[in-house]
Amino acid sequence: MSKKLKLGVFGLGSVGQGFYELLDQSKNPNLEIKKIVIKNPTKTRTIESSIFSTTPTDILDDPEIDIVVELIDDATIALEILKQSLQRRKPVVTANKKMLAGNLEEIYWLQKKYETPVLYEGAVCGSIPIIRNLEMHYAYDRLESFEGIFNGSTNYILTKMIDEKINYDKALDQAQKLGFAESDPTLDVKGYDAKYKLAITIAHSFGCFVKPDHMLNIGIDKISAHDIRYAKRQGCAIKLIAKAEKIGNKIFGIVAPTLVPLENPLASVKNEFNAINLVGASTGLQMLTGKGAGSLPTGLVVLADVASLLAEFKYSYPKVIPGNPVTFEKDALINVHVSFVTPGAIHPTDFEEFTGGYQGEDAHFMTGWMRIKKLEEWVDRDDLSIMVNDDTHFKVYEPKKEREFSLA
Ligand SMILES: NC(=O)c1ccc[n+]([C@@H]2O[C@H](COP(=O)([O-])OP(=O)(O)OC[C@H]3O[C@@H](n4cnc5c(N)ncnc54)[C@H](OP(=O)(O)O)[C@@H]3O)[C@@H](O)[C@H]2O)c1
């Protein structure tokens, strides 16, 4: 694909605008936008109106358009655009993590079927080239685990709440105004956005496809002033962490507010920055960090993906191996700190291993090892705030053996 490429772009919101500006500034003679399909034709735009359309087939059925750049905020329509593009042998660049995470295995097979690539660096950790590193740098390393700050909006909110004592609603409002938050902010604060990225990263790290619904996500919306004081006393930051770990042939993963010791470099990653700690058998611990959201950081990686199609780059999914016995296991034990206001709201017997607790005048907490299945029952309880203790690993859950009684 060394000729001049004509692009059809779906969506000109935060990311689309950044992509458009950067492509314009690049003056790359081999890349030209032919059409931009948007939803609302009455919106005021700064770009000349003849380039716009509201008809998807103006891109999909135009034989002159070589590449589809999908940057809309609707996962269902985005999947349809992706499928129709691949059927017409048009490579796709997208940043739509929700669409990708929910359908990645199918998208993997569609790329093979139509021999047409889909690139999506912008879908995970904004400007950090994580997918490309997993594809190339880590292709021959056996990854053991990763943990990361995968959502710029929640990291921005937690930074403002903890460092500047700004309240949750005001911090969320600021994140939205700065363009870090998703159109639907519950996707950010409840941990869904980070979970979509976790599912994509697990596929490229361990060669295992897992649907987001199969993983637990706990949001930051119940973090209290007591939790923040507790974290500070313990020498910890609170971060929304997405993490996964390989134990034997099983992959475990979760998204949750996490008490991160200050000596972990993730603790000092602030505002809209994202980061990922990767632990490989040969490489040991490595951290990548950078801006995780926003118009230009994400627009830039979208542009890098488009430009790399000029060099015929495609993902090879080196960890996806036929017959690979690695599977995702939802249940595991994880070490948590649970705080609550009403005495008796939870009980030490709720834990598989209870390790301690505190009952004060206005705050209570308990810590210990819990089944992820049990946490799932608690995740929507407004009276509980759940944080994972970061200095621990997953433990494989083994049911306690029933005591055998004998009448003899
Ligand atoms: N914002 C970020 O920092 C960031 C970072 C990484 C990934 N992403 C992902 O990038 C994608 C775009 O995000 P965004 O923040 O740029 O969203 P956004 O600012 O809300 O913009 C969405 C754009 O999609 C267009 N659109 C919606 N439905 C459409 C349809 N059916 N047909 C054509 N156009 C349609 C909208 O058109 P109108 O202009 O007519 O309303 C708008 O231009 C999402 O998948 C998001 O998850 C965003």
The ligand as an ORCA input file, in Angstrom:
! r2SCAN-3c Opt
* xyz 0 1
  N     -11.991     11.346     23.958
  C     -10.895     10.619     24.181
  O      -9.951     11.097     24.819
  C     -10.792      9.212     23.664
  C      -9.606      8.491     23.901
  C      -9.484      7.205     23.369
  C     -10.527      6.649     22.638
  N     -11.675      7.379     22.462
  C     -12.739      6.741     21.661
  O     -12.826      7.447     20.418
  C     -14.174      7.436     19.953
  C     -14.635      8.877     19.729
  O     -14.582      9.538     20.972
  P     -14.757     11.118     21.078
  O     -14.362     11.487     22.463
  O     -14.101     11.786     19.933
  O     -16.348     11.246     20.957
  P     -17.197     12.600     20.771
  O     -16.378     13.783     21.048
  O     -18.452     12.395     21.537
  O     -17.541     12.605     19.219
  C     -18.310     11.607     18.633
  C     -18.412     11.872     17.153
  O     -19.096     10.765     16.574
  C     -20.069     11.277     15.679
  N     -21.126     10.274     15.554
  C     -21.882      9.710     16.521
  N     -22.722      8.787     15.991
  C     -22.489      8.793     14.661
  C     -23.034      8.099     13.553
  N     -23.998      7.186     13.727
  N     -22.555      8.354     12.319
  C     -21.574      9.271     12.129
  N     -21.016      9.976     13.137
  C     -21.468      9.745     14.377
  C     -20.542     12.563     16.297
  O     -21.124     13.324     15.287
  P     -21.647     14.836     15.492
  O     -20.387     15.667     15.496
  O     -22.499     15.094     14.340
  O     -22.358     14.856     16.812
  C     -19.207     13.138     16.788
  O     -18.555     13.819     15.759
  C     -14.991      6.688     21.003
  O     -15.087      5.336     20.634
  C     -14.130      6.808     22.260
  O     -14.334      5.734     23.159
  C     -11.837      8.643     22.948
*
